[in-house]
Amino acid sequence: MPLSKDPRARERQLSNLRPDAALKHAGRADVLIRGRADELLAELLEEFPAASPRVLRLQARRAAKLERLAAFLEERGEFRNRRQGEVFAASAIEESVTAAFLATQAKLEAQAREARSKPGSAPSGALADELQASRAAWERHRPSNDDTEEATA
């Protein structure tokens, strides 16, 4: 396709040839999704410290994708062609990502509730770190069996 003589249209055509062109398309903006997914992962790790990091990484990526898809659809609308009722593929993708996100989120929340309801269950997060540090300090200062036997002899 030849380049347009209209300066604005020509710039749009040429912008597709730039290395950062992917950032201009909301559906393919992996760089933007990755950065937001990292932020969301930190939040999920705090909220679900006992969950698998792999599951949380996938969940964070899904949430970031949902945000990008929502922004894309809000900007362009749901329909590609209103007369024919044709919707953007992003709309269908948003539905499937949402379903996967909600299913995983329900499992994570159920696991968290179960962990909280079990008496004597292992502590998590900062409390677990503090407990581990306390045990390590106690082990360093605890007398060994040899010292105890000498003291009783």
C-alpha positions as CSV (number, residue, x, y, z in Angstrom):
1,M,0.0,0.0,0.0
2,P,1.5,3.4,-1.0
3,L,2.1,6.1,1.7
4,S,-0.6,8.7,2.0
5,K,0.0,12.3,1.0
6,D,-2.0,13.5,4.0
7,P,0.7,14.2,6.7
8,R,-1.4,12.9,9.6
9,A,-2.3,9.7,7.8
10,R,1.3,9.3,6.6
11,E,2.6,9.6,10.2
12,R,0.1,6.9,11.3
13,Q,1.3,4.6,8.6
14,L,5.0,5.2,9.4
15,S,4.4,4.7,13.2
16,N,3.6,1.0,12.4
17,L,7.2,0.6,11.2
18,R,8.8,1.8,14.4
19,P,10.1,-0.7,17.0
20,D,7.7,0.8,19.7
21,A,4.7,0.3,17.5
22,A,3.4,-2.5,19.7
23,L,2.9,0.0,22.5
24,K,0.4,1.9,20.5
25,H,-1.9,-1.1,20.2
26,A,-3.7,-2.0,23.4
27,G,-4.3,-5.6,22.6
28,R,-0.6,-6.3,21.9
29,A,1.1,-4.2,24.5
30,D,3.1,-6.9,26.3
31,V,5.5,-4.4,27.7
32,L,2.6,-2.5,29.4
33,I,1.0,-5.8,30.6
34,R,4.3,-7.1,32.0
35,G,4.9,-3.9,34.1
36,R,1.4,-3.8,35.5
37,A,1.5,-7.6,36.1
38,D,4.6,-7.1,38.3
39,E,2.8,-4.5,40.4
40,L,-0.3,-6.8,40.7
41,L,1.9,-9.8,41.7
42,A,3.3,-7.9,44.7
43,E,-0.3,-7.2,45.8
44,L,-1.4,-10.8,45.3
45,L,1.7,-12.1,47.2
46,E,0.7,-10.0,50.2
47,E,-3.0,-11.1,50.0
48,F,-2.3,-14.8,49.4
49,P,1.2,-15.6,51.0
50,A,0.6,-19.3,51.1
51,A,-0.4,-19.7,47.5
52,S,1.8,-20.9,44.7
53,P,3.9,-18.1,43.2
54,R,3.3,-19.6,39.7
55,V,-0.5,-19.4,40.2
56,L,-0.2,-15.8,41.5
57,R,2.0,-14.8,38.6
58,L,-0.6,-16.1,36.1
59,Q,-3.3,-14.4,38.1
60,A,-1.5,-11.1,38.0
61,R,-1.0,-11.4,34.3
62,R,-4.7,-12.1,33.8
63,A,-5.6,-9.0,35.8
64,A,-3.2,-6.9,33.8
65,K,-4.6,-8.2,30.6
66,L,-8.1,-7.5,31.8
67,E,-7.2,-3.9,32.5
68,R,-5.6,-3.4,29.0
69,L,-8.6,-5.1,27.3
70,A,-11.0,-2.9,29.2
71,A,-9.1,0.2,28.2
72,F,-9.0,-0.9,24.5
73,L,-12.8,-1.6,24.5
74,E,-13.6,1.6,26.3
75,E,-11.6,3.6,23.7
76,R,-13.1,1.9,20.7
77,G,-16.4,0.5,21.9
78,E,-17.5,-3.1,22.0
79,F,-18.8,-3.3,18.4
80,R,-16.8,-3.3,15.2
81,N,-19.9,-3.1,13.1
82,R,-23.1,-2.2,15.0
83,R,-25.5,-2.9,12.1
84,Q,-24.3,-6.5,11.8
85,G,-23.7,-6.9,15.5
86,E,-20.1,-7.8,15.0
87,V,-18.0,-7.3,18.2
88,F,-14.3,-6.9,18.5
89,A,-12.3,-10.0,19.2
90,A,-11.1,-8.3,22.3
91,S,-14.5,-8.5,23.8
92,A,-14.6,-12.3,23.5
93,I,-11.0,-12.5,24.8
94,E,-12.0,-10.3,27.8
95,E,-14.9,-12.7,28.6
96,S,-12.6,-15.8,28.6
97,V,-9.8,-14.1,30.6
98,T,-12.4,-12.9,33.1
99,A,-13.8,-16.4,33.5
100,A,-10.4,-17.9,34.2
101,F,-9.5,-15.0,36.5
102,L,-12.7,-15.4,38.6
103,A,-12.3,-19.2,38.8
104,T,-8.7,-19.0,40.1
105,Q,-9.6,-16.1,42.4
106,A,-12.3,-18.2,44.0
107,K,-9.9,-21.0,44.6
108,L,-7.3,-18.7,46.1
109,E,-9.9,-17.2,48.5
110,A,-11.2,-20.6,49.5
111,Q,-7.6,-21.7,50.3
112,A,-7.0,-18.6,52.3
113,R,-10.2,-19.1,54.3
114,E,-9.3,-22.7,54.9
115,A,-5.9,-21.8,56.2
116,R,-7.3,-19.1,58.5
117,S,-9.9,-21.5,59.9
118,K,-7.5,-24.3,60.8
119,P,-6.4,-24.0,64.4
120,G,-2.7,-24.4,64.8
121,S,-2.1,-24.0,61.0
122,A,1.3,-22.7,60.0
123,P,1.6,-18.9,60.1
124,S,2.3,-17.0,57.0
125,G,3.8,-13.8,55.7
126,A,5.6,-11.5,58.2
127,L,4.5,-13.6,61.2
128,A,6.2,-16.7,59.6
129,D,9.4,-14.7,59.0
130,E,9.4,-13.5,62.6
131,L,8.8,-17.0,63.9
132,Q,11.7,-18.4,61.8
133,A,14.1,-15.6,62.9
134,S,13.1,-16.3,66.5
135,R,13.7,-20.0,66.2
136,A,17.1,-19.4,64.5
137,A,18.1,-17.1,67.4
138,W,17.0,-19.6,70.0
139,E,19.0,-22.4,68.2
140,R,22.1,-20.2,68.2
141,H,21.8,-19.5,72.0
142,R,20.5,-22.9,73.1
143,P,23.0,-25.0,75.0
144,S,24.1,-28.1,73.2
145,N,23.7,-31.6,74.8
146,D,27.4,-31.7,75.6
147,D,27.2,-28.4,77.6
148,T,24.1,-29.7,79.4
149,E,25.7,-33.0,80.4
150,E,28.8,-31.2,81.7
151,A,26.6,-28.9,83.8
152,T,24.8,-31.8,85.4
153,A,28.0,-33.9,86.0
